[in-house]
């Protein structure tokens, strides 16, 4: 399996994808062994939508977490 690298997506590029001003605050990657013996990769990204563009997570701005599990089984 190829070694995966965490990549931080630039604010301007992520904003084009989801609208507003998404700011990524963290990302993690870990390997998970599934019951069939295959290794899966879980990637989790946290961030918030910076509606007013001040670069801070304010009270009325939405925070989100997205997690993806990839089990590349051939």
C-alpha positions as CSV (number, residue, x, y, z in Angstrom):
1,X,0.0,0.0,0.0
2,X,1.3,3.5,-0.9
3,X,2.3,5.7,2.0
4,X,-0.4,8.4,2.3
5,X,0.4,12.0,3.2
6,X,-1.9,14.4,5.0
7,X,-2.5,17.4,2.8
8,X,-4.0,20.6,4.0
9,X,-6.3,22.1,1.4
10,X,-5.9,25.8,0.9
11,X,-8.7,28.0,2.2
12,X,-9.5,29.5,-1.2
13,X,-9.7,26.0,-2.9
14,X,-11.9,24.5,-0.2
15,X,-14.2,27.6,-0.3
16,X,-14.8,27.0,-4.0
17,X,-15.9,23.4,-3.2
18,X,-18.3,24.2,-0.3
19,X,-19.0,27.9,-0.4
20,X,-18.2,30.5,2.3
21,X,-14.7,30.5,3.7
22,X,-14.0,27.0,5.0
23,X,-10.9,26.9,7.3
24,X,-9.4,23.5,7.9
25,X,-8.3,23.2,11.5
26,X,-6.9,19.6,11.6
27,X,-6.6,16.3,9.8
28,X,-5.7,12.8,10.9
29,X,-5.1,9.6,9.1
30,X,-5.0,6.1,10.7
31,X,-5.0,2.5,9.6
32,X,-7.8,0.2,10.6
33,X,-7.8,-3.5,10.3
34,X,-11.2,-4.8,9.1
35,X,-12.6,-8.3,10.1
36,X,-11.5,-9.8,6.7
37,X,-7.9,-8.9,7.4
38,X,-7.6,-6.0,5.0
39,X,-6.1,-2.7,6.1
40,X,-8.4,0.3,5.6
41,X,-7.3,4.0,5.9
42,X,-9.5,6.4,7.8
43,X,-9.0,10.1,7.1
44,X,-10.7,12.8,9.3
45,X,-10.8,16.5,8.5
46,X,-12.1,19.2,10.9
47,X,-12.8,22.8,10.1
48,X,-15.3,25.6,10.2
49,X,-17.0,28.0,7.8
50,X,-15.6,31.4,8.4
51,X,-18.6,33.5,7.3
52,X,-17.2,36.9,8.3
53,X,-13.7,36.2,7.0
54,X,-11.9,37.1,10.3
55,X,-9.9,33.8,10.5
56,X,-11.5,32.8,13.8
57,X,-14.2,30.4,14.7
58,X,-17.0,32.7,16.1
59,X,-20.1,31.7,18.0
60,X,-22.5,31.7,15.0
61,X,-20.2,29.9,12.6
62,X,-20.6,26.2,11.8
63,X,-17.9,23.7,12.7
64,X,-17.8,20.4,10.9
65,X,-16.0,17.0,10.8
66,X,-15.8,14.8,7.8
67,X,-14.5,11.2,8.0
68,X,-13.8,8.9,5.1
69,X,-12.7,5.2,5.3
70,X,-11.0,3.7,2.2
71,X,-10.7,-0.1,2.0
72,X,-9.0,-0.5,-1.4
73,X,-9.7,-4.2,-1.8
74,X,-8.9,-5.7,-5.1
